[in-house]
Amino acid sequence: MIINAPIPFEFEEWRYGISIEKMKADIAELERLGATHIDIDSSVSYDCAILEISAYCKREETPEEVSKRKEILRLRDESLRQDEIRRLQELKAKYPNL
């Protein structure tokens, strides 16, 4: 599975205007850190503009990440199964003649 692994980087200067030279230097640093993409998202909340900037590396999951994701899914599925069993028992108690 392809994932977007976040790359920690401070983009504060980018929010208020930045020289092209500084931006090139920052991009070079991001590439050195392994970034392959920069995501820039803007929105408005309560009449205030909000700019979210993040960098990430689009890559295949490592075997450890695959194992961790599968374990999380297994635990979630088990929790859902237990909830369904509990609900079924409650319904059987409430409607014993069905």
CORHUKA-V779992 format. One record per backbone hydrogen bond with DSSP energy under -0.5 kcal/mol. CO is the residue of the C=O (numbers start at 1). NH is the residue of the N-H. E is the energy in kcal/mol with one decimal. If there is no record, write none. Layout:
co=CO nh=NH e=E
co=CO nh=NH e=E
//
This chain:
co=1 nh=61 e=-1.9
co=3 nh=5 e=-0.7
co=3 nh=59 e=-2.2
co=4 nh=6 e=-0.6
co=5 nh=57 e=-2.7
co=6 nh=8 e=-0.5
co=7 nh=55 e=-0.6
co=9 nh=11 e=-0.7
co=11 nh=14 e=-1.2
co=11 nh=15 e=-0.9
co=12 nh=15 e=-1.0
co=12 nh=16 e=-0.5
co=13 nh=16 e=-0.7
co=14 nh=17 e=-0.7
co=19 nh=23 e=-2.4
co=20 nh=24 e=-2.7
co=21 nh=25 e=-2.2
co=22 nh=26 e=-2.7
co=23 nh=27 e=-2.7
co=24 nh=28 e=-2.5
co=25 nh=29 e=-2.2
co=26 nh=30 e=-2.7
co=27 nh=31 e=-2.6
co=28 nh=32 e=-2.1
co=29 nh=33 e=-1.9
co=30 nh=34 e=-0.5
co=30 nh=35 e=-2.7
co=31 nh=34 e=-1.0
co=37 nh=56 e=-2.3
co=38 nh=40 e=-0.5
co=39 nh=41 e=-0.5
co=39 nh=54 e=-2.2
co=41 nh=52 e=-3.4
co=43 nh=50 e=-3.4
co=45 nh=48 e=-1.5
co=48 nh=45 e=-2.6
co=50 nh=43 e=-2.3
co=50 nh=52 e=-0.5
co=51 nh=53 e=-0.5
co=52 nh=41 e=-2.9
co=54 nh=39 e=-3.3
co=55 nh=7 e=-2.8
co=56 nh=36 e=-2.5
co=56 nh=37 e=-2.3
co=56 nh=58 e=-0.6
co=57 nh=5 e=-2.5
co=57 nh=59 e=-0.7
co=59 nh=3 e=-3.4
co=62 nh=66 e=-2.4
co=63 nh=67 e=-2.4
co=64 nh=68 e=-2.5
co=65 nh=69 e=-2.6
co=66 nh=70 e=-2.6
co=67 nh=71 e=-2.3
co=68 nh=72 e=-2.3
co=69 nh=73 e=-2.4
co=70 nh=74 e=-2.5
co=71 nh=75 e=-2.6
co=72 nh=76 e=-2.3
co=73 nh=77 e=-2.8
co=74 nh=78 e=-2.4
co=75 nh=79 e=-2.2
co=76 nh=80 e=-2.5
co=77 nh=81 e=-2.5
co=78 nh=82 e=-2.5
co=79 nh=83 e=-2.2
co=80 nh=84 e=-2.3
co=81 nh=85 e=-2.3
co=82 nh=86 e=-2.4
co=83 nh=87 e=-2.6
co=84 nh=88 e=-2.5
co=85 nh=89 e=-2.4
co=86 nh=90 e=-2.2
co=87 nh=91 e=-2.5
co=88 nh=92 e=-2.6
co=89 nh=93 e=-2.2
co=90 nh=94 e=-2.1
co=91 nh=95 e=-2.7
co=95 nh=98 e=-1.4
//
